[in-house]
Every structure is written in C-alpha cells, then in structure tokens.
Amino acid sequence: MKAQPDLSVSIGALKLRNPVLAASGTFGYGSEYGRFVNLSDFGGIVTKTLTPEPWPGNPPPRAAETAAGMLNSIGLQNVGVEAFVRDKMPYLRKMDTALIVNVGGGPVEEFVYVTERLSDCEGIDALEINMSCPNVSGGLDFSTDPRRAGELVSALRSITDLPVIAKLTPNVTDVGEIARSVEDAGADAISAINTLRGMAVDIRTRRPVLGAVTGGLSGPAIKPVAIAAVYRIASQVDVPVIGIGGIMSGEDAVEFLVAGATAVQVGTANFVEPRSGASVARELAGWCAASDIHSVRTLIGSMRIPSQEDVPCHPL
Ligand SMILES: Cc1cc2nc3c(=O)[nH]c(=O)nc-3n(C[C@H](O)[C@H](O)[C@H](O)COP(=O)(O)O)c2cc1C
C-alpha cells in the first residue's frame, strides 16, 4: 500500500495539516457547518469579516446566480467583535483545526480596534485582513492604493503578535504592486483573490438584480483570474500566497499550488455542497498519491514556463 502523501504546509509561523481552508463569508462562524462537516478535515477555517459593531449588511436581494458563479452583495453583515468573542469563540476554540479570523472596518482605527480585541483572545491562530472594505474617509478600497494598503498593514502589524494575512482585491491594474507594498509593511502572507466587481440586470423591470446595484462575482467563473493573480503575486513577493477563487476540486487546488500558492481557500463551492472543502482536501491527497507526490509542498510554485523559443506565435 502506498504511503499517504504529506499534505502539511506552513503559512509563516502557522502550521496547517493540509492546505485547504474555508473562505471568509462562505462558512459563517464555523458552527453553522459543524453539523454537516468534520471541521478537522480542513487545514483551517476563515470566519466572516468582523467589524467593531454589529452590521446588518446591504439591502436585499443580496445574491444572484450567474453562469459558472454567483454575484453577492451581502456586505459586511456580522455580529460585531464583542459578540464574536463572547458567543462564537467558545465553539471555535474547541475546533480541531486552525482558526483564522477575518478583520474589517471603515477607517484604519476600526481595523485597529478589532485587531486589538482579537489579539487578547485565546484560540485564534492568525488574522486575515479584508483590505477590500470601502474606506469611509476616502471612499476607496485600501487594497487599490499601494501606499494606503501598506499603511493599513503596518498599523496592524505593530499591534499584534498574530500572523497578519493581507487579503487583496483583483479589482486593480497590477495586484503585484499592492502585494509588494503589503509585504514591505510586514504582512506574513497574502490571500488572493476577493470577488470581482459585477452586476446583473433584470430586463423585465430594467432594474439591477442586486439591491446594492453591484456586487462581487465568485465561483468557477473567476478561477482563471485568480490563478493569474496568484502567479503574479508569487513572482513579486517572498511571503506565502493563499489562492482563492472558484476552487471546486482537488485538481483546481493543484493548479493554484503549481502557480505559486502555499494554501487555498474554498468559498462559493460551500453553497453548492457544504462538504466541498473536505472533498477538495481528499481529492488533493488522492491526486498526490496517484502522481507519486510525497509532499504537497513540492507542488508549490512548480510551474514550468516554456522558454520563448518553445512558445508558438499566436497573432490575435
Ligand atoms: C456570499 C459571500 C460572502 C463573502 N463575504 C466575505 C467576507 O465577509 N470577507 C471576505 O474577506 N471575503 C468574503 N467573500 C469572498 C470569499 O472569501 C472569496 O474570496 C471569493 O468568494 C472567491 O472565492 P470563491 O470563488 O471560491 O467563492 C465572500 C464571498 C461570498 C460568495
């Protein structure tokens, strides 16, 4: 019988039993899925973005199906950091998997508030910073401006001992530039990507389908965009990259690892089948075993780019 492949990976100081995480906003606070899924099948879970105060999110309708994906405009609906620590952490602390808590806010001070509160709380393994929250003071996303992205990360880096993972938006010209800036500011890892801005129109009423007019596109439709972003980021920084976008299977996860990701997150697939994350991890193990790969770590960044002479010319 073949030995089981070693699936363990490290994101800085954070050790994961396998590289498959549940993505923020698609897995609630973990307990919602606990009845259906063995949470220890995951390398870890990432909870819904937390803000200082509870937040109701955007007006309905807040989700719409699209070809090979979905649009959502849930916004930052969450219980607020105090209720999270009081009501959600007792369950999450007992979980036998890594816990990454996603942090959001409007101005920098709100991110600082949430980060400080969580840094005092036992049982959290890392913080993922949702850099795509609208910034109330400037109306900009933090992750569309390299300088501001760096300022936010360095403000949080200086007040917590937990690993800081910067989660970037793909809605920029060059995600590599933002990645360099957050690495320089002390980010321990980078997650990519968040959703792509999208919109759907109800042609009967000629109204936008979503109550918030636009929303975020996710699911298999965005996988090639996400892989290109991971590849670009991995070529620009030394810190580990966590790939996110349209992952539905173990082979999808392999694509991200080869392109440069150290770990991956499964998001929209959880809405199709709550056990998706577990099956991605199982399929990844099966694929490695069948391909004689003893450690998943050997896949990371193992892309073979053909030399220029081998690339046929394809005029558009
Ligand atoms: C309904 C929904 C809610 C989401 N909420 C959050 C969130 O609160 N914070 C965050 O950082 N990302 C959030 N995301 C983005 C996902 O974590 C992920 O980056 C994105 O959906 C791409 O992965 P996927 O194609 O596997 O879903 C949300 C995505 C969806 C579909």
The ligand as a Tripos MOL2 file, in Angstrom:
@<TRIPOS>MOLECULE
LIG
   31    33     1     0     0
SMALL
NO_CHARGES

@<TRIPOS>ATOM
      1 C1        -21.6310   35.2410   -0.0980 C.3       1 LIG1
      2 C2        -20.1820   35.6430    0.0370 C.ar      1 LIG1
      3 C3        -19.7730   36.3990    1.1330 C.ar      1 LIG1
      4 C4        -18.4270   36.7770    1.2590 C.ar      1 LIG1
      5 N1        -18.0420   37.5100    2.3610 N.ar      1 LIG1
      6 C5        -16.7320   37.8180    2.5250 C.ar      1 LIG1
      7 C6        -16.2920   38.4970    3.6940 C.ar      1 LIG1
      8 O1        -17.0490   38.8050    4.6120 O.2       1 LIG1
      9 N2        -14.9760   38.8100    3.7960 N.ar      1 LIG1
     10 C7        -14.0530   38.4730    2.8370 C.ar      1 LIG1
     11 O2        -12.8540   38.7640    3.0000 O.2       1 LIG1
     12 N3        -14.4460   37.8080    1.7130 N.ar      1 LIG1
     13 C8        -15.7450   37.4740    1.5570 C.ar      1 LIG1
     14 N4        -16.1480   36.7820    0.4390 N.ar      1 LIG1
     15 C9        -15.1450   36.4410   -0.6150 C.3       1 LIG1
     16 C10       -14.6460   34.9960   -0.4880 C.3       1 LIG1
     17 O3        -13.9900   34.7720    0.7510 O.3       1 LIG1
     18 C11       -13.6960   34.6440   -1.6440 C.3       1 LIG1
     19 O4        -12.5700   35.4990   -1.5930 O.3       1 LIG1
     20 C12       -14.3560   34.8010   -3.0220 C.3       1 LIG1
     21 O5        -15.7050   34.3950   -2.9820 O.3       1 LIG1
     22 C13       -13.6390   33.9900   -4.1130 C.3       1 LIG1
     23 O6        -13.6260   32.6090   -3.8100 O.3       1 LIG1
     24 P1        -14.7190   31.5590   -4.4000 P.3       1 LIG1
     25 O7        -14.7980   31.7850   -5.8600 O.co2     1 LIG1
     26 O8        -14.2050   30.2170   -4.0060 O.co2     1 LIG1
     27 O9        -16.0200   31.8850   -3.7210 O.co2     1 LIG1
     28 C14       -17.4980   36.3950    0.2770 C.ar      1 LIG1
     29 C15       -17.9070   35.6330   -0.8200 C.ar      1 LIG1
     30 C16       -19.2350   35.2510   -0.9510 C.ar      1 LIG1
     31 C17       -19.6410   34.4150   -2.1390 C.3       1 LIG1
@<TRIPOS>BOND
     1     1     2 1
     2     2     3 ar
     3     2    30 ar
     4     3     4 ar
     5     4     5 ar
     6     4    28 ar
     7     5     6 ar
     8     6     7 ar
     9     6    13 1
    10     7     8 2
    11     7     9 ar
    12     9    10 ar
    13    10    11 2
    14    10    12 ar
    15    12    13 ar
    16    13    14 ar
    17    14    15 1
    18    14    28 ar
    19    15    16 1
    20    16    17 1
    21    16    18 1
    22    18    19 1
    23    18    20 1
    24    20    21 1
    25    20    22 1
    26    22    23 1
    27    23    24 1
    28    24    25 2
    29    24    26 1
    30    24    27 1
    31    28    29 ar
    32    29    30 ar
    33    30    31 1
@<TRIPOS>SUBSTRUCTURE
     1 LIG1         1 GROUP 0 **** ****
